[in-house]
Amino acid sequence: RISRDGVPPTSQMQLQFARSLGKSGSRDVVLELLHEGDVTSTLADSLWKEFSKVAVSSAATGEEWNTKFSEQGQFDMTFGTMDIFFGGLEGLIGSPSVHVLAAMRAEHCDAPDSTIKWTTGNYGVETTARTEWCFVYSPEEGPKQVGLTSWPTETKNVDEHKRCKPRDRSVLNDILGDLNRKLKDLNQVELDVTELLGAVLYTGPMFEKYNTVNRGGALNTEQPEF
């Protein structure tokens, strides 16, 4: 919320307000605040948006619908030592290569786990890191480049017409050009093709592998077997 003078309240201010309300307020005061903030209308808008999504969802049960947002077999984050803290990201995965595109390809295609299959928890896509790289980087060569007759696809929680489809590199180049024109107009640093590729890969199955490392996978051995 915004205070009367237009300044957003700090967390400390919010805590003080809650304590004061608990000591000196009443149920009627809380009800009045909810009416004043038009909470019912805001809640109705939010609920209606979600109900509309449910109406067109292919999920057969509430449990199936829920798995779109929460995956089974979640894992705990891991606390490291001070040495790990001061070592930073380079201490976990090594120094970055100046040849970014070549390094990205090697990490996805030539690493020990590049051809190990796993199935995503949200949409049930069975794939590999190498397959995902080829799907994004060289889709025009088709799935035969990874020994498949068709690209891996979603098997749950998404309608067939909304399943992910490969986009030719020329399409990605057009997207990159459009984004960079907008960034240039805003006097912002333009994107490199490797940044776009990374973003596209993250929106697919690879987000599970990336997040496993980001959330302590390099330290915690009790991780999903990717």
FIKOLFI-483510 format. One record per residue: residue in three letters; x, y, z of N, C-alpha, C in turn. Coordinates in Angstrom, 2 decimals, m for minus. Layout:
BEGIN
R   type    n_east   n_north      n_up   ca_east   ca_north     ca_up    c_east   c_north      c_up
R    ALA         X         Y         Z         X          Y         Z         X         Y         Z
...
! end
This chain:
BEGIN
R   type    n_east   n_north      n_up   ca_east   ca_north     ca_up    c_east   c_north      c_up
R    ARG      0.83     m1.20      0.00      0.00       0.00      0.00      0.86      1.26      0.00
R    ILE      0.25      2.40     m0.40      0.92       3.69     m0.39      0.34      4.53      0.74
R    SER      1.20      5.13      1.53      0.72       5.95      2.64      0.06      7.22      2.12
R    ARG     m0.56      7.97      3.00     m1.29       9.16      2.59     m0.39     10.21      1.94
R    ASP      0.87     10.25      2.31      1.79      11.22      1.71      2.45     10.70      0.45
R    GLY      2.00      9.54     m0.02      2.50       9.00     m1.28      3.77      8.19     m1.16
R    VAL      4.28      8.00      0.04      5.52       7.25      0.24      5.19      5.81      0.64
R    PRO      5.73      4.82     m0.05      5.47       3.42      0.32      5.94      3.14      1.73
R    PRO      5.15      2.47      2.54      5.56       2.16      3.92      6.66      1.12      3.95
R    THR      7.56      1.24      4.90      8.61       0.24      5.08      8.03     m0.97      5.81
R    SER      8.78     m2.06      5.83      8.32      m3.26      6.53      8.16     m2.99      8.03
R    GLN      9.03     m2.11      8.58      8.93      m1.77      9.99      7.64     m0.99     10.29
R    MET      7.28     m0.10      9.37      6.05       0.67      9.52      4.83     m0.25      9.45
R    GLN      4.89     m1.22      8.55      3.79      m2.16      8.41      3.62     m2.99      9.68
R    LEU      4.75     m3.41     10.26      4.70      m4.20     11.48      4.12     m3.38     12.64
R    GLN      4.55     m2.12     12.74      4.03      m1.24     13.80      2.53     m1.02     13.64
R    PHE      2.09     m0.87     12.38      0.67      m0.67     12.12     m0.13     m1.90     12.55
R    ALA      0.38     m3.09     12.20     m0.31      m4.33     12.55     m0.42     m4.49     14.07
R    ARG      0.67     m4.14     14.77      0.65      m4.25     16.23     m0.34     m3.27     16.85
R    SER     m0.35     m2.04     16.33     m1.27      m1.03     16.84     m2.71     m1.43     16.60
R    LEU     m2.97     m2.01     15.42     m4.32      m2.44     15.10     m4.76     m3.57     16.02
R    GLY     m3.81     m4.47     16.33     m4.14      m5.58     17.22     m4.42     m5.14     18.63
R    LYS     m3.74     m4.08     19.06     m3.92      m3.60     20.43     m5.14     m2.68     20.58
R    SER     m5.32     m1.77     19.62     m6.34      m0.72     19.78     m7.48     m0.79     18.78
R    GLY     m7.36     m1.66     17.80     m8.39      m1.72     16.77     m9.51     m2.68     17.13
R    SER    m10.27     m3.05     16.13    m11.38      m3.98     16.31    m11.70     m4.63     14.98
R    ARG    m12.58     m5.61     15.01    m13.01      m6.27     13.78    m13.65     m5.26     12.84
R    ASP    m14.42     m4.34     13.39    m15.09      m3.34     12.56    m14.07     m2.44     11.85
R    VAL    m12.98     m2.12     12.55    m11.94      m1.30     11.92    m11.30     m2.05     10.76
R    VAL    m11.02     m3.35     10.98    m10.44      m4.16      9.92    m11.39     m4.22      8.73
R    LEU    m12.67     m4.42      8.99    m13.66      m4.48      7.93    m13.73     m3.17      7.16
R    GLU    m13.65     m2.06      7.88    m13.68      m0.75      7.24    m12.46     m0.54      6.34
R    LEU    m11.30     m0.99      6.82    m10.08      m0.88      6.01    m10.17     m1.71      4.74
R    LEU    m10.76     m2.89      4.84    m10.93      m3.76      3.67    m11.86     m3.11      2.65
R    HIS    m12.93     m2.50      3.13    m13.86      m1.80      2.23    m13.18     m0.60      1.59
R    GLU    m12.43      0.13      2.41    m11.74       1.33      1.92    m10.74      0.98      0.83
R    GLY    m10.07     m0.15      1.00     m9.08      m0.56      0.02     m9.65     m1.30     m1.17
R    ASP    m10.98     m1.46     m1.21    m11.65      m2.15     m2.31    m11.06     m3.54     m2.52
R    VAL    m10.79     m4.22     m1.41    m10.16      m5.54     m1.46    m11.06     m6.56     m2.15
R    THR    m12.37     m6.47     m1.91    m13.30      m7.44     m2.50    m13.25     m7.39     m4.01
R    SER    m13.24     m6.19     m4.58    m13.20      m6.04     m6.03    m11.88     m6.57     m6.60
R    THR    m10.78     m6.25     m5.92     m9.47      m6.72     m6.38     m9.39     m8.24     m6.32
R    LEU     m9.91     m8.82     m5.24     m9.91     m10.27     m5.09    m10.77    m10.93     m6.14
R    ALA    m11.92    m10.32     m6.45    m12.82     m10.87     m7.47    m12.14    m10.87     m8.83
R    ASP    m11.41     m9.81     m9.15    m10.69      m9.74    m10.43     m9.67    m10.87    m10.53
R    SER     m8.94    m11.07     m9.44     m7.91     m12.11     m9.43     m8.51    m13.50     m9.56
R    LEU     m9.58    m13.75     m8.81    m10.23     m15.06     m8.85    m10.85    m15.32    m10.22
R    TRP    m11.47    m14.31    m10.80    m12.10     m14.49    m12.11    m11.06    m14.84    m13.18
R    LYS     m9.90    m14.22    m13.10     m8.84     m14.52    m14.05     m8.42    m15.99    m13.95
R    GLU     m8.31    m16.49    m12.72     m7.91     m17.88    m12.53     m9.02    m18.85    m12.92
R    PHE    m10.27    m18.50    m12.61    m11.41     m19.34    m13.01    m11.47    m19.47    m14.52
R    SER    m11.17    m18.40    m15.22    m11.18     m18.43    m16.68    m10.13    m19.38    m17.23
R    LYS     m8.97    m19.44    m16.54     m7.92     m20.37    m16.96     m8.35    m21.82    m16.73
R    VAL     m8.99    m22.07    m15.59     m9.45     m23.41    m15.27    m10.47    m23.90    m16.29
R    ALA    m11.32    m22.99    m16.77    m12.39     m23.36    m17.69    m11.86    m23.94    m19.00
R    VAL    m10.68    m23.49    m19.43    m10.13     m23.97    m20.70     m8.97    m24.94    m20.50
R    SER     m8.69    m25.30    m19.24     m7.59     m26.21    m18.97     m7.97    m27.64    m19.33
R    SER     m6.94    m28.40    m19.75     m7.16     m29.81    m20.09     m7.00    m30.73    m18.89
R    ALA     m6.66    m30.17    m17.72     m6.48     m30.98    m16.51     m7.77    m31.68    m16.14
R    ALA     m7.65    m32.98    m15.80     m8.84     m33.77    m15.47     m9.19    m33.71    m14.00
R    THR     m8.21    m33.42    m13.15     m8.44     m33.37    m11.71     m7.77    m32.14    m11.12
R    GLY     m8.17    m31.81     m9.89     m7.53     m30.70     m9.20     m6.07    m30.96     m8.94
R    GLU     m5.72    m32.21     m8.67     m4.32     m32.56     m8.42     m3.47    m32.34     m9.67
R    GLU     m4.03    m32.72    m10.82     m3.31     m32.54    m12.08     m3.11    m31.06    m12.37
R    TRP     m4.13    m30.25    m12.06     m4.02     m28.81    m12.26     m2.95    m28.23    m11.33
R    ASN     m2.88    m28.74    m10.12     m1.93     m28.22     m9.14     m0.49    m28.51     m9.53
R    THR     m0.25    m29.62    m10.21      1.12     m29.98    m10.57      1.72    m29.02    m11.59
R    LYS      0.86    m28.20    m12.20      1.39     m27.20    m13.12      2.22    m26.17    m12.37
R    PHE      1.87    m25.97    m11.08      2.52     m24.93    m10.31      3.46    m25.47     m9.24
R    SER      3.27    m26.71     m8.81      4.16     m27.29     m7.80      4.59    m28.67     m8.24
R    GLU      5.89    m28.90     m8.23      6.43     m30.17     m8.69      6.61    m31.14     m7.54
R    GLN      6.47    m32.42     m7.85      6.71     m33.45     m6.84      8.21    m33.62     m6.66
R    GLY      8.59    m34.13     m5.50     10.01     m34.41     m5.26     10.84    m33.15     m5.13
R    GLN     10.32    m32.11     m4.50     11.09     m30.90     m4.33     12.28    m31.17     m3.41
R    PHE     13.27    m30.31     m3.49     14.47     m30.50     m2.69     14.75    m29.27     m1.85
R    ASP     15.57    m29.45     m0.82     15.90     m28.37      0.09     17.10    m27.57     m0.43
R    MET     17.08    m26.28     m0.12     18.24     m25.46     m0.41     19.36    m25.82      0.57
R    THR     20.59    m25.47      0.22     21.73     m25.87      1.02     22.53    m24.67      1.47
R    PHE     22.93    m24.64      2.74     23.81     m23.60      3.25     25.26    m24.05      3.06
R    GLY     26.08    m23.15      2.55     27.49     m23.46      2.37     28.33    m22.82      3.46
R    THR     29.64    m23.04      3.38     30.58     m22.46      4.35     31.00    m21.07      3.88
R    MET     31.74    m20.36      4.73     32.23     m19.03      4.36     33.19    m19.11      3.18
R    ASP     33.96    m20.19      3.09     34.87     m20.35      1.95     34.09    m20.39      0.65
R    ILE     32.95    m21.08      0.68     32.12     m21.15     m0.52     31.52    m19.79     m0.83
R    PHE     31.12    m19.06      0.22     30.55     m17.73      0.03     31.55    m16.80     m0.66
R    PHE     32.77    m16.76     m0.14     33.78     m15.87     m0.71     34.30    m16.38     m2.05
R    GLY     34.14    m17.67     m2.30     34.56     m18.21     m3.59     33.62    m17.81     m4.72
R    GLY     32.39    m17.46     m4.35     31.43     m17.02     m5.34     31.04    m18.11     m6.33
R    LEU     30.42    m17.70     m7.40     29.96     m18.64     m8.41     31.12    m19.35     m9.09
R    GLU     32.23    m18.63     m9.27     33.38     m19.24     m9.94     33.94    m20.40     m9.12
R    GLY     33.81    m20.30     m7.80     34.29     m21.39     m6.95     33.48    m22.65     m7.11
R    LEU     32.24    m22.50     m7.56     31.37     m23.67     m7.74     31.48    m24.26     m9.14
R    ILE     31.47    m23.41    m10.15     31.40     m23.93    m11.53     32.58    m23.51    m12.39
R    GLY     33.55    m22.78    m11.81     34.72     m22.39    m12.57     34.57    m21.03    m13.23
R    SER     35.66    m20.54    m13.78     35.66     m19.23    m14.42     34.94    m19.30    m15.76
R    PRO     34.25    m18.22    m16.13     33.54     m18.22    m17.42     34.52    m18.13    m18.58
R    SER     34.11    m18.70    m19.69     34.92     m18.64    m20.90     34.63    m17.35    m21.65
R    VAL     35.67    m16.79    m22.28     35.45     m15.59    m23.10     34.71    m15.94    m24.38
R    HIS     34.75    m17.22    m24.74     34.03     m17.69    m25.93     32.67    m18.21    m25.47
R    VAL     31.75    m17.29    m25.24     30.50     m17.62    m24.56     29.66    m18.63    m25.34
R    LEU     29.45    m18.40    m26.61     28.60     m19.30    m27.39     29.17    m20.72    m27.43
R    ALA     30.48    m20.82    m27.65     31.13     m22.14    m27.69     31.03    m22.83    m26.33
R    ALA     31.17    m22.05    m25.26     31.08     m22.62    m23.91     29.66    m23.10    m23.63
R    MET     28.67    m22.33    m24.06     27.27     m22.73    m23.87     26.98    m24.04    m24.59
R    ARG     27.47    m24.14    m25.82     27.25     m25.37    m26.58     27.92    m26.56    m25.90
R    ALA     29.17    m26.37    m25.44     29.90     m27.46    m24.79     29.19    m27.91    m23.52
R    GLU     28.69    m26.95    m22.73     28.03     m27.30    m21.47     26.73    m28.07    m21.71
R    HIS     26.06    m27.77    m22.81     24.80     m28.46    m23.10     25.00    m29.76    m23.89
R    CYS     26.04    m29.80    m24.71     26.19     m30.94    m25.63     27.33    m31.90    m25.30
R    ASP     28.35    m31.44    m24.59     29.53     m32.27    m24.38     29.83    m32.57    m22.91
R    ALA     28.93    m32.21    m22.02     29.12     m32.47    m20.59     28.73    m33.91    m20.26
R    PRO     29.16    m34.43    m19.11     28.83     m35.82    m18.75     27.33    m36.11    m18.72
R    ASP     26.52    m35.11    m18.42     25.07     m35.34    m18.32     24.30    m34.87    m19.55
R    SER     25.02    m34.50    m20.62     24.37     m33.91    m21.79     23.35    m34.83    m22.47
R    THR     23.58    m36.14    m22.39     22.67     m37.07    m23.07     21.84    m37.90    m22.10
R    ILE     21.87    m37.52    m20.82     21.08     m38.24    m19.82     19.65    m37.69    m19.82
R    LYS     18.69    m38.58    m20.01     17.30     m38.14    m20.08     16.73    m37.84    m18.69
R    TRP     15.84    m36.87    m18.65     15.03     m36.63    m17.45     13.68    m36.11    m17.91
R    THR     12.70    m36.20    m17.04     11.34     m35.75    m17.35     10.97    m34.60    m16.45
R    THR     10.54    m33.49    m17.04     10.19     m32.31    m16.25      8.95    m32.57    m15.41
R    GLY      8.92    m31.96    m14.22      7.80     m32.18    m13.32      6.56    m31.40    m13.68
R    ASN      6.72    m30.28    m14.40      5.54     m29.46    m14.67      4.75    m29.91    m15.89
R    TYR      5.43    m30.20    m17.02      4.71     m30.57    m18.24      5.04    m31.96    m18.75
R    GLY      5.85    m32.72    m18.02      6.13     m34.09    m18.42      6.90    m34.24    m19.71
R    VAL      7.88    m33.37    m19.94      8.70     m33.45    m21.15      9.93    m34.31    m20.87
R    GLU     10.09    m35.41    m21.61     11.29     m36.24    m21.47     12.31    m35.76    m22.49
R    THR     13.46    m35.31    m22.00     14.43     m34.69    m22.90     15.83    m34.81    m22.34
R    THR     16.80    m34.20    m23.02     18.18     m34.12    m22.57     18.68    m32.70    m22.80
R    ALA     19.79    m32.36    m22.18     20.37     m31.02    m22.36     20.78    m30.81    m23.82
R    ARG     21.36    m31.84    m24.43     21.78     m31.71    m25.83     20.57    m31.51    m26.74
R    THR     19.50    m32.23    m26.48     18.29     m32.08    m27.28     17.74    m30.66    m27.17
R    GLU     17.72    m30.13    m25.96     17.18     m28.78    m25.76     18.04    m27.74    m26.46
R    TRP     19.35    m27.92    m26.45     20.22     m26.98    m27.15     19.92    m26.99    m28.64
R    CYS     19.82    m28.16    m29.22     19.55     m28.26    m30.66     18.16    m27.73    m31.00
R    PHE     17.20    m27.96    m30.12     15.83     m27.48    m30.32     15.79    m25.96    m30.43
R    VAL     16.65    m25.30    m29.65     16.68     m23.83    m29.65     17.69    m23.27    m30.65
R    TYR     18.89    m23.87    m30.71     19.96     m23.29    m31.50     19.90    m23.67    m32.99
R    SER     19.55    m24.91    m33.27     19.56     m25.35    m34.68     18.32    m26.17    m35.01
R    PRO     17.13    m25.64    m34.79     15.90     m26.40    m35.03     15.67    m26.76    m36.49
R    GLU     16.25    m25.96    m37.39     16.05     m26.23    m38.82     16.68    m27.56    m39.24
R    GLU     17.63    m28.09    m38.46     18.23     m29.38    m38.79     17.39    m30.55    m38.31
R    GLY     16.33    m30.24    m37.56     15.38     m31.27    m37.16     15.86    m32.16    m36.02
R    PRO     14.97    m33.00    m35.50     15.31     m33.88    m34.37     16.29    m34.99    m34.73
R    LYS     16.50    m35.22    m36.03     17.43     m36.28    m36.43     18.84    m36.02    m35.95
R    GLN     19.17    m34.74    m35.67     20.53     m34.41    m35.23     20.83    m34.96    m33.84
R    VAL     19.78    m35.33    m33.11     19.98     m35.97    m31.80     19.40    m37.38    m31.80
R    GLY     19.23    m37.95    m32.99     18.79     m39.33    m33.11     17.31    m39.55    m32.83
R    LEU     16.47    m38.52    m33.01     15.04     m38.64    m32.76     14.25    m38.45    m34.05
R    THR     13.03    m38.95    m34.04     12.15     m38.75    m35.19     11.22    m37.56    m34.98
R    SER     11.08    m37.11    m33.72     10.28     m35.93    m33.41     10.82    m35.29    m32.15
R    TRP     10.58    m34.00    m32.00     11.06     m33.29    m30.82     10.26    m33.69    m29.58
R    PRO     10.89    m33.74    m28.42     10.16     m34.00    m27.17      9.08    m32.93    m26.98
R    THR      7.97    m33.31    m26.38      6.88     m32.36    m26.20      6.18    m32.59    m24.87
R    GLU      5.32    m31.66    m24.51      4.59     m31.76    m23.25      3.61    m32.93    m23.29
R    THR      3.45    m33.59    m22.15      2.51     m34.72    m22.07      1.41    m34.48    m21.05
R    LYS      1.44    m33.32    m20.36      0.41     m33.02    m19.37      0.35    m31.51    m19.11
R    ASN     m0.77    m31.09    m18.56     m0.97     m29.72    m18.08     m0.90    m28.64    m19.16
R    VAL     m1.02    m29.01    m20.42     m1.04     m28.00    m21.48     m1.85    m28.54    m22.65
R    ASP     m2.69    m27.68    m23.24     m3.47     m28.09    m24.40     m2.55    m28.34    m25.59
R    GLU     m2.98    m29.24    m26.46     m2.13     m29.64    m27.59     m1.72    m28.47    m28.46
R    HIS     m2.65    m27.53    m28.72     m2.33     m26.43    m29.61     m1.39    m25.41    m28.97
R    LYS     m1.15    m25.56    m27.66     m0.25     m24.64    m26.96      1.11    m25.26    m26.67
R    ARG      1.34    m26.47    m27.15      2.62     m27.12    m26.90      3.75    m26.38    m27.61
R    CYS      4.91    m26.45    m27.01      6.07     m25.72    m27.53      6.48    m26.26    m28.90
R    LYS      6.77    m25.34    m29.81      7.19     m25.71    m31.17      8.52    m25.02    m31.47
R    PRO      9.37    m25.68    m32.27     10.67     m25.06    m32.60     10.49    m23.81    m33.44
R    ARG     11.38    m22.84    m33.22     11.36     m21.61    m34.00     12.68    m21.47    m34.76
R    ASP     12.58    m21.24    m36.03     13.77     m21.10    m36.86     14.66    m19.98    m36.32
R    ARG     15.96    m20.12    m36.50     16.89     m19.11    m35.99     16.59    m17.73    m36.57
R    SER     16.08    m17.69    m37.79     15.75     m16.39    m38.38     14.67    m15.68    m37.57
R    VAL     13.74    m16.47    m37.00     12.69     m15.89    m36.16     13.30    m15.31    m34.89
R    LEU     14.23    m16.06    m34.28     14.90     m15.57    m33.08     15.72    m14.32    m33.37
R    ASN     16.35    m14.29    m34.55     17.12     m13.11    m34.94     16.21    m11.89    m35.08
R    ASP     15.01    m12.10    m35.61     14.05     m11.01    m35.74     13.62    m10.51    m34.36
R    ILE     13.39    m11.45    m33.44     13.01     m11.08    m32.07     14.13    m10.29    m31.42
R    LEU     15.37    m10.75    m31.60     16.53     m10.07    m31.02     16.66     m8.66    m31.59
R    GLY     16.47     m8.53    m32.89     16.56      m7.21    m33.52     15.51     m6.26    m32.99
R    ASP     14.29     m6.76    m32.82     13.19      m5.93    m32.31     13.47     m5.49    m30.87
R    LEU     13.94     m6.44    m30.04     14.25      m6.10    m28.65     15.36     m5.06    m28.57
R    ASN     16.37     m5.23    m29.39     17.51      m4.30    m29.34     17.13     m2.91    m29.84
R    ARG     16.23     m2.82    m30.78     15.75      m1.50    m31.22     15.05     m0.77    m30.07
R    LYS     14.24     m1.52    m29.33     13.54      m0.93    m28.19     14.52     m0.53    m27.09
R    LEU     15.53     m1.37    m26.84     16.53      m1.06    m25.83     17.35      0.16    m26.23
R    LYS     17.67      0.25    m27.51     18.44       1.39    m28.00     17.66      2.68    m27.84
R    ASP     16.37      2.63    m28.10     15.52       3.81    m27.94     15.47      4.27    m26.49
R    LEU     15.66      3.33    m25.57     15.64       3.64    m24.13     17.04      3.89    m23.58
R    ASN     18.03      3.95    m24.50     19.43       4.17    m24.11     19.93      3.08    m23.16
R    GLN     19.51      1.83    m23.44     19.93       0.69    m22.64     20.89     m0.18    m23.45
R    VAL     21.66     m0.99    m22.72     22.60      m1.90    m23.39     21.84     m2.96    m24.17
R    GLU     22.26     m3.20    m25.40     21.57      m4.16    m26.26     21.95     m5.60    m25.87
R    LEU     21.07     m6.53    m26.23     21.28      m7.94    m25.92     22.18     m8.61    m26.93
R    ASP     22.95     m9.57    m26.46     23.75     m10.42    m27.33     22.94    m11.67    m27.65
R    VAL     23.26    m12.33    m28.75     22.51     m13.53    m29.15     22.60    m14.62    m28.08
R    THR     23.72    m14.67    m27.37     23.85     m15.70    m26.32     22.87    m15.45    m25.17
R    GLU     22.60    m14.18    m24.90     21.64     m13.85    m23.83     20.23    m14.26    m24.23
R    LEU     19.90    m14.06    m25.50     18.58     m14.48    m25.98     18.45    m16.00    m25.95
R    LEU     19.50    m16.69    m26.39     19.47     m18.15    m26.37     19.30    m18.67    m24.94
R    GLY     20.02    m18.07    m24.01     19.90     m18.47    m22.61     18.50    m18.26    m22.08
R    ALA     17.90    m17.14    m22.45     16.53     m16.85    m21.99     15.54    m17.84    m22.56
R    VAL     15.68    m18.17    m23.83     14.77     m19.13    m24.47     14.94    m20.51    m23.85
R    LEU     16.17    m20.91    m23.63     16.44     m22.21    m23.00     15.84    m22.28    m21.60
R    TYR     15.92    m21.18    m20.88     15.40     m21.17    m19.51     13.88    m21.31    m19.49
R    THR     13.19    m20.83    m20.50     11.73     m20.95    m20.52     11.28    m22.37    m20.86
R    GLY     12.21    m23.24    m21.19     11.89     m24.64    m21.49     12.34    m25.56    m20.37
R    PRO     12.48    m26.85    m20.65     12.86     m27.84    m19.63     14.17    m27.54    m18.91
R    MET     15.09    m26.81    m19.55     16.39     m26.56    m18.94     16.30    m25.77    m17.64
R    PHE     15.16    m25.11    m17.39     15.05     m24.34    m16.16     15.25    m25.23    m14.93
R    GLU     14.89    m26.51    m15.05     15.06     m27.40    m13.90     16.53    m27.63    m13.59
R    LYS     17.34    m27.83    m14.63     18.78     m28.03    m14.40     19.44    m26.75    m13.92
R    TYR     19.08    m25.63    m14.53     19.69     m24.37    m14.12     19.37    m24.07    m12.66
R    ASN     18.12    m24.26    m12.28     17.72     m23.95    m10.91     18.34    m24.90     m9.90
R    THR     18.59    m26.13    m10.30     19.22     m27.09     m9.40     20.60    m26.60     m8.99
R    VAL     21.35    m26.04     m9.93     22.67     m25.50     m9.63     22.53    m24.22     m8.81
R    ASN     21.63    m23.33     m9.24     21.47     m22.05     m8.55     21.02    m22.21     m7.10
R    ARG     20.28    m23.28     m6.82     19.73     m23.48     m5.48     20.55    m24.45     m4.63
R    GLY     21.81    m24.65     m5.01     22.69     m25.46     m4.17     22.98    m26.84     m4.71
R    GLY     22.64    m27.10     m5.95     22.86     m28.43     m6.50     24.31    m28.85     m6.55
R    ALA     25.20    m27.86     m6.60     26.62     m28.19     m6.65     27.14    m28.64     m5.28
R    LEU     26.35    m28.35     m4.22     26.77     m28.73     m2.87     25.97    m29.90     m2.32
R    ASN     24.68    m29.90     m2.60     23.79     m30.91     m2.05     23.72    m32.10     m3.00
R    THR     24.18    m33.24     m2.55     24.17     m34.42     m3.41     22.80    m35.05     m3.51
R    GLU     21.88    m34.67     m2.63     20.53     m35.24     m2.64     19.63    m34.41     m3.54
R    GLN     19.96    m34.43     m4.83     19.22     m33.66     m5.83     18.55    m34.61     m6.81
R    PRO     17.57    m34.11     m7.60     16.98     m34.96     m8.63     18.06    m35.53     m9.54
R    GLU     17.89    m36.75     m9.99     18.89     m37.42    m10.79     18.75    m37.00    m12.25
R    PHE     19.29    m35.83    m12.60     19.25     m35.34    m13.96     20.37    m35.99    m14.77
! end
